[in-house]
Amino acid sequence: MPTILITGASRGLGLEFARQYAADGWRIIATARDPGASPGLRTLNGKVERHALDVGDFAAIDSLAAKLAGTAIDILLLNAGVNPQPEAPPAPGCDYDAWPAAFRINTMAPLRLAVAFAPHVAASHHKVIAAISSGGATISEAKGGNYIYRSTKAALNLCMAGLSREYKDRGITVVMLAPGWVKTDMGGADATFTPADAIGRVRKVIAGLTPKDSGRFINHDGTDYPW
């Protein structure tokens, strides 16, 4: 039975990932700050483990990695993220005080998780680290506004691209994924895709990955997203 560890699994994209992989018979290691407060996660069927994890607490990340020592994790799905200013004000309106906390959650935490769980991933069959990024992270097509979220996701891409090279000899495939504009609490009701549709698309991308894909920034349709 393959195993996937999902961060930010209490709602939105993370919960939908957990639901779909559980339905396909995967072992789910679902993490969230308070798993018991998520009705969707509490009632999820299948082989599901729920672990409390605040990804901003790096000691807690290391503790969970130690607790799961010896567990092979086929896919480490780095999904947890925040957008402190979803209304996306222009630069003068940025909440500069909120930026460091967002950087810790969106950029530093995924890197720390990838490092902490690299031995677990390397011991698995699939050997995939997949970070949920955003189309807003592209630099070549950068738009104004939403500077906090976009910059932290762009920095996430840089970190994951570096890891893809660092972990090549360990056989680990590292990718960044853009799921599209999804109808979640973060994406809003006007978004293009439902969570079920978006995650179905992303799962097809993940299922088709090979080591040659490591380092790619991939759109939900499988094409390369511009940097």
C-alpha positions as CSV (number, residue, x, y, z in Angstrom):
1,M,0.0,0.0,0.0
2,P,1.6,3.3,-1.0
3,T,1.7,6.1,1.5
4,I,1.2,9.9,1.1
5,L,1.9,12.5,3.8
6,I,-0.2,15.7,3.3
7,T,0.3,19.0,5.1
8,G,-2.6,21.3,5.6
9,A,-5.1,18.5,5.2
10,S,-7.9,19.9,7.2
11,R,-9.7,21.7,4.4
12,G,-9.4,22.9,0.8
13,L,-6.9,21.3,-1.5
14,G,-5.3,19.3,1.2
15,L,-8.5,17.7,2.3
16,E,-9.4,16.9,-1.3
17,F,-6.0,15.3,-1.9
18,A,-6.6,13.1,1.2
19,R,-10.1,12.2,0.2
20,Q,-9.1,11.1,-3.4
21,Y,-6.0,9.2,-2.4
22,A,-7.9,7.5,0.5
23,A,-10.6,6.4,-2.0
24,D,-7.9,4.8,-4.2
25,G,-6.6,2.8,-1.3
26,W,-3.6,4.8,-0.2
27,R,-2.4,5.1,3.3
28,I,-2.9,8.7,4.3
29,I,-0.8,10.6,6.9
30,A,-2.8,13.8,7.2
31,T,-1.4,16.7,9.2
32,A,-3.1,19.9,10.3
33,R,-2.8,22.3,13.2
34,D,-5.9,20.8,14.7
35,P,-7.1,17.7,12.9
36,G,-9.9,17.1,15.3
37,A,-11.5,20.5,14.3
38,S,-12.0,19.4,10.7
39,P,-15.3,17.6,10.1
40,G,-14.1,16.5,6.7
41,L,-10.8,15.0,8.0
42,R,-12.5,13.4,11.0
43,T,-15.0,11.5,8.9
44,L,-12.6,10.5,6.1
45,N,-12.8,6.8,5.3
46,G,-9.9,4.5,4.6
47,K,-6.5,4.0,6.2
48,V,-6.0,7.5,7.5
49,E,-3.7,8.7,10.3
50,R,-4.2,12.2,11.7
51,H,-1.3,14.1,13.2
52,A,-1.4,17.6,14.8
53,L,1.3,19.7,13.1
54,D,1.8,23.5,12.9
55,V,4.3,23.7,10.0
56,G,5.6,27.0,11.4
57,D,6.9,25.0,14.4
58,F,10.1,23.5,13.0
59,A,10.8,21.5,16.2
60,A,7.4,19.9,15.7
61,I,8.3,19.0,12.1
62,D,11.5,17.3,13.3
63,S,9.6,15.6,16.1
64,L,7.0,14.1,13.6
65,A,9.8,13.0,11.3
66,A,11.4,11.2,14.2
67,K,8.0,9.7,15.3
68,L,7.6,8.3,11.7
69,A,11.1,7.0,11.4
70,G,11.2,3.9,9.4
71,T,8.0,4.8,7.5
72,A,8.4,4.9,3.8
73,I,6.5,7.9,2.3
74,D,5.9,7.6,-1.4
75,I,4.6,11.2,-1.8
76,L,5.4,14.1,0.5
77,L,2.8,16.6,-0.5
78,L,3.7,20.1,0.8
79,N,0.4,21.8,0.6
80,A,0.0,24.0,3.7
81,G,0.1,27.7,2.9
82,V,-1.3,31.1,3.9
83,N,-2.3,34.3,2.1
84,P,-2.6,37.0,4.7
85,Q,-3.9,39.6,2.1
86,P,-6.2,37.8,-0.3
87,E,-7.6,41.1,-1.5
88,A,-4.1,41.6,-3.1
89,P,-3.5,45.4,-2.5
90,P,-0.9,47.2,-4.5
91,A,2.6,47.6,-3.1
92,P,1.9,50.6,-0.8
93,G,-0.9,48.6,0.8
94,C,1.1,45.5,1.7
95,D,0.9,44.3,5.3
96,Y,4.7,44.3,5.7
97,D,4.3,43.0,9.3
98,A,2.6,39.9,8.0
99,W,5.2,39.1,5.4
100,P,7.7,37.3,7.7
101,A,5.1,34.9,9.0
102,A,3.9,34.1,5.5
103,F,7.4,33.5,4.4
104,R,7.9,31.1,7.3
105,I,4.8,29.0,6.4
106,N,4.9,29.2,2.6
107,T,8.7,28.9,2.0
108,M,10.7,27.9,5.0
109,A,8.3,25.3,6.3
110,P,8.2,23.3,3.1
111,L,11.9,23.3,2.8
112,R,12.3,22.1,6.4
113,L,9.7,19.4,5.8
114,A,11.4,18.2,2.7
115,V,14.8,17.9,4.5
116,A,13.2,16.2,7.6
117,F,11.3,13.7,5.6
118,A,13.9,13.1,2.8
119,P,15.0,9.7,4.3
120,H,11.3,8.6,4.5
121,V,10.8,9.5,0.8
122,A,14.1,7.9,-0.3
123,A,13.0,4.6,1.3
124,S,9.8,4.5,-0.7
125,H,8.8,3.2,-4.1
126,H,7.6,6.4,-5.8
127,K,10.1,8.8,-4.1
128,V,8.2,12.1,-4.8
129,I,8.3,15.4,-3.1
130,A,5.6,17.7,-4.5
131,A,5.1,21.3,-3.4
132,I,1.9,23.1,-4.1
133,S,2.9,26.4,-5.6
134,S,0.9,29.0,-7.6
135,G,0.7,30.4,-11.1
136,G,1.1,33.7,-9.3
137,A,4.7,32.7,-8.5
138,T,5.9,33.1,-12.0
139,I,8.4,36.0,-12.4
140,S,8.3,36.3,-16.2
141,E,4.6,37.0,-16.1
142,A,4.4,38.8,-12.7
143,K,1.4,41.0,-12.1
144,G,1.0,43.7,-9.6
145,G,-0.6,43.1,-6.2
146,N,-0.6,40.1,-3.9
147,Y,3.1,40.6,-3.3
148,I,3.3,38.6,-0.1
149,Y,1.7,35.4,-1.4
150,R,3.4,35.5,-4.8
151,S,6.9,36.3,-3.5
152,T,6.7,33.5,-0.9
153,K,5.6,31.0,-3.6
154,A,8.3,32.2,-5.9
155,A,10.9,31.6,-3.2
156,L,9.4,28.2,-2.6
157,N,10.0,27.3,-6.2
158,L,13.6,28.4,-5.9
159,C,14.1,26.2,-2.8
160,M,12.5,23.2,-4.4
161,A,14.5,23.6,-7.6
162,G,17.6,23.6,-5.5
163,L,16.5,20.4,-3.7
164,S,15.8,18.7,-7.0
165,R,19.5,18.9,-7.8
166,E,20.6,18.2,-4.3
167,Y,18.5,15.0,-4.1
168,K,19.1,13.7,-7.6
169,D,21.6,11.1,-6.3
170,R,19.0,9.9,-3.8
171,G,16.6,9.1,-6.5
172,I,14.0,11.7,-5.2
173,T,11.8,13.5,-7.7
174,V,11.1,17.1,-6.6
175,V,8.4,19.2,-8.4
176,M,6.4,22.3,-7.9
177,L,2.7,22.2,-9.0
178,A,0.3,24.9,-9.9
179,P,-3.2,23.6,-9.3
180,G,-5.0,26.5,-11.0
181,W,-7.6,28.9,-9.5
182,V,-9.6,26.7,-7.2
183,K,-12.9,27.3,-5.3
184,T,-11.5,27.1,-1.8
185,D,-11.5,29.5,1.1
186,M,-8.3,31.0,-0.3
187,G,-9.3,30.9,-4.0
188,G,-12.9,32.2,-3.5
189,A,-16.2,31.4,-5.0
190,D,-15.4,32.9,-8.4
191,A,-12.5,30.6,-9.1
192,T,-12.4,28.4,-12.2
193,F,-12.1,24.8,-10.8
194,T,-13.8,22.8,-8.1
195,P,-11.4,21.1,-5.6
196,A,-12.4,17.7,-7.0
197,D,-11.6,18.7,-10.6
198,A,-8.3,20.5,-9.7
199,I,-7.0,17.7,-7.5
200,G,-8.0,15.1,-10.1
201,R,-5.9,16.9,-12.7
202,V,-2.9,17.4,-10.3
203,R,-3.0,13.7,-9.3
204,K,-2.7,12.7,-13.0
205,V,0.4,14.9,-13.2
206,I,1.9,13.3,-10.1
207,A,1.1,9.8,-11.3
208,G,3.0,10.4,-14.5
209,L,6.1,11.8,-12.9
210,T,9.6,10.3,-13.6
211,P,13.0,11.3,-12.3
212,K,13.5,13.3,-15.5
213,D,10.7,15.7,-14.3
214,S,12.6,16.7,-11.2
215,G,12.9,20.4,-10.9
216,R,9.9,21.2,-13.1
217,F,7.3,23.8,-12.3
218,I,4.2,22.1,-13.7
219,N,0.7,23.3,-14.4
220,H,-2.3,21.2,-13.6
221,D,-2.6,20.2,-17.3
222,G,0.9,18.7,-17.2
223,T,2.6,21.6,-19.2
224,D,5.6,23.6,-17.9
225,Y,4.5,26.7,-16.1
226,P,6.7,29.7,-17.1
227,W,9.2,30.9,-14.5
